[in-house]
Amino acid sequence: MLKKKIFLIFSGLIFFIFNTSSKSLENKILFKVENQIITSLDVNNEYKYLVALNPRIKNSKKDDILKLSKRSVLHEKIKKIEIEKNFNNPRIPQKFIEQILKTVYSRIGLNNLDDFKKYLISNNIDFENVKNKLEIEALWNELILIKFSSKVKIDKKKLRKRIRDNNEFLKSYLLSEISFEISNLKELENKFQEISKVINDKGFDFAALKYSVSSTSNLGGKLDWINENSLNESIKVAINDLEINDFTKPINVPGGFLILQINDIKKTKIEIDIVKELKKLENFEKNNQLNQYSKIYFNKVKKDLKISEL
């Protein structure tokens, strides 16, 4: 039985696949991952999904988006294989799937599930396939929770101080992220220049799809509103003087580097409920740490699998 816990923020963005009735596409095997395959039809379906959920990238070169689609499908297959090794016929409660669906359709400007279903139909996407993909990502997050929740460390004293130091106005940011890794610090400046050029030429959405190793990459790196109390000091400093649509230089975070873009800023007058704010900060910090463990574990799983490109 899976643990019935509140699903994590980091469960966020999910890899999908399309249903297609096209008979004209030649369906070739592109990858073998252990005893499972990835076909050209899988990649084509993923291509259509990425464009549908990130319309600003549709003017990019098709070959570039296809490369991103291959990576996305491969990542999903790796996760599915590891899930099957660890769970026996697992299921995610329907209410949690509905919560994740709401997160997805809200981020593309839709108001309800019916509108989302219509949107999927208009893009030749089968809703049940989407739900299956959501379940894979949710099960992966459950696996990470089981394996690593005991390793999460929360400094409640530090979090309380952060809350008390806040004034009566709370600033919140609507952010997008690119999380990336390098093998050598000497590569950092060149990598940042490379990513910056793509951001300036093709937009942050495309750059996130191309470079980010975060699960948010499939939606152009988009995050929900985050209040400034939830941000650590290095991120606060990095974004403090930025305007809307600006992006940061690489920020050193556990497991790699982070580039953030500010999509919007708002200030709200607040009366601080310390207990409530502390709980929110604890959850946010827990999710951040689990995100790092997720990336590390994924890289290990990938390394241990036999993956062949045909």
N, C-alpha and C positions, 0 to 999 in steps of 0.2 A: 504494500500500500504506500502510495506517495504521501509525504507529509503535507497536511493542509496548512500551509503558511501563506502569509501575505506575499503576493508575487512582487518581484523586485523591480525597481525602476530600470535596472540594467537589462531586464528581460526585453525591454524596448523593441528594437527594430529587428524584423524577422525576414528570413529569406523565403521567397515565394516561388511558385511555378505556375504556369498557365496551362489551361486546357485548350487544345487547339484541334480543329477539325481539318487542318490543311493536309491535303494529300499530295501536293506538288513538291513539298520539301523532301529532299533526299536525306534520309535519316542514317547518319554514320555514327559509329562508336568513336568517341573522342578520348575518353579516359576509362581506365579500369582502376577501381579502388577496391583492393582485395578482390572479392568475387562479385562486386557490383559495378555497373557501367553508367557512364554519362554520355549522352548522345548529342548530336547537333541539334536535334529537336528540343532537348532540354535547354540548351544554351539559347536557342532562338526564342523560346518562351520567356526565359529570364531577361533577354534583351528587351522584349516588348514590355515586360513588367517595369524594368528600370526606367524606361522612357515614360511610361504611363504615370509613374509615381514621382518622376523628376522631369516635368515637361521642359524645363530650361536647358536640359542637355540634348534635346532632340536634334539640334542643329550641329552637334558634334559629329565627328567622323564615325561611321558605322563600325569600322574595324576597331576603333578605340573602345566603343561601348561593348562590343562583342568580347573583347579581352576581359573587361570588367565582369561580364556575364559569366564567363568561364570560371573565374575565381569564385564568384558568388555561389554557383551551383556546386563547385568542388567543396567549398567550405560546408555547405549544407549536407552533402553526402558524408563527409568525415564525421560530422556531429551525429548524424543518424546511425552510423555504424557503431559509434561509441555508446550511444543510448541503448541500442539493442544488446550490447555486451553487458550492460549494467542493470537494465530493467527487464522484467518479464511481463510482456503485454501491458505496458503502462498506459494510463489515461489521465488527461488533465480535466478537472471539473469544468463544466460548461461555463460557469459564471466567470472563471478566470480567462477563458478564451474570449468571452464577450468583452471583458475589460481591455484585453490586448487589442482586439478589433477596434474598440473605441479610440484607443491611443493612435492607431494607424490612420483611421479615416479622419480624425480630428486634425492630424498634422497635414493633411492634404486639403483642408478647408471644407470638409463635408460634415453635416450636422447630425446624421443618424445612420443606422445600419441599413435601412432601406435605400437611402441615397447611395451608400457605398456599394450595395449589391447592383444597383443600376449602373454605377460607374464601372464596376467590374465587367458587367455584361457588354457595355459599350466598347470595352477594350478586349473583348473575347477571352475573358478570364472566368474560370469555373470557381464559384464561391467555395465549394467543398474542398477543392484543392488548396485554396488559400487557407482554410481552416486547418488542413493537415499540416501545412507548412508552419503555421502559428504554433501548432502543437509540438512540432519538432524543436523549435526554438525554446518554447516553454519548458520542455523536458530537459533540454540541455542546461537551462538555468537551474532547474531543480537538482540536476546532477551536481552542478558546481556548488550549490547550497549544501548538499549532503556532504560532499567531500571537504569543503573548506570553511564552513561556517565557524568551526571551532578555532580556526586560526585568526579570525577577525578580532582586532583589538581596537577598542573605542576609549578615548580619553574624555570621559564625561566632564571632568573638571575644566578642561580646556574649552569644551563646547559651551559650558555654562558661562564662562568668561566672555566668549564671543557674543553670546546673546545679551549679556548685561552691558557690554560696551556699545551696543547698538543704540542709536538715537531714536526719536519718535517717528522718523521717516525711514522706510525700508526701500532700498533700491533693488529692483529685480531685472534680470537680463534674459532675453530670448536669444539663445546661442546656437551656433552650429560648431561641430568639432571635426578635426582631422587628427586621429591618433596614429602615430607611425613609429617605426623602430629603425635603428641604424646599427651596423656592426662595429663601427668605429667612430669616435667623437670627431675625428678629422673630417668625416663625411657630412657633418651637420650643416655647415654653411652652404655647401653645394646642394644638399638635399632641400634646404629651405628655399634657395633661389629657384630650384626646379619646380617645387610646389607653388611658390609665389607666382611664377610665370603662368602656370596652368590656371591658378585662381584668377589672375588678371585677364587672361585671354579667353577662358571658357567658363568662368564662374566657380564659386566655392562648391556648389553642388557636385559638379563634375570632378573637381579635385578630390573631394571626399570619397566619391565612388572609386577613383583611381588609386588613391594612396592610403586611405584610412583602413586600419585593421580593426576598428571598432564595429560592433553590431549595428551602429547607426549609419554606416556607410551607404546602405541601400536606399536611404531617404535623404541623401545628400548631407549626412552628418547632423541633421536637425535634432535638437534637444528641446525639452519642454522649458517653460519659464523656471528660472533658478534664482532664488533670492540671495543677496550678497552674504548673508550669514552662512550659507551652505558652501561658500567658496573658501578654499584655503588661501593663505596670505600671498603666496606666489602668483596665484591666478588673479586675485584682487588687484595686486600691483600691476600685472600685465594688462588688464583691461580698463583700469581706472581712468585713463586719459583718452580712451578711444571713443570715436564717434560711431554712430550706426553705420553698418556696412564695412567698417574697418576690421582688420584681423591682426592677431598678435604675432610676435616672433615665437619660435618654438619654446614651449614651457616644459621644463624637466619634471616629469612625473614618474612614479613607480612603473617600470616596464617599458619606458620609452619617452616620447615627446608628444606634446599636444599643441595644436594651433587652433585658436578659437576665433570665430567671427561673431560680432555683435549684430544681430538682426533687428533688435528693438530694445528699448529701455523704458522702464516705468518706475515711478515713485508712489508709494502708498503710505498714508498715515496709519500708524498701528498702535495698538495697546498690546504690549508683549505678554503673552501667556508662556511663562518660562517652561512649564511642564510640556505644553504642546510643542513649542519650538524645539525643545531639547529632543523630544521623540523624533521630530522631523529630521533634525541634524544627525541623530544616531542612525536613522534609516539611510540617509544620504551617504554618510561616511561608510556604513556597512556595504552599501551597494557599490561604492567606488572601489573598495578593497576587493570585493568579489569579482568585479570587472577585471581587475588585474590578474587575479587567480584564473579567471576564465581564459584570458589570452595566453597565459603561460601553459595552462593545461591543454588548450587546443593545439599549441605548437608542439607539445610533447606527443599528443595523440597522432598528429599529422606525420611527425618524424618516424613513428613506429609502424605506420601503415605502408603497405606496398602500393604505390601509386604509379601507374604507367600511362603516359600520353601516347596515343596511337596515331 
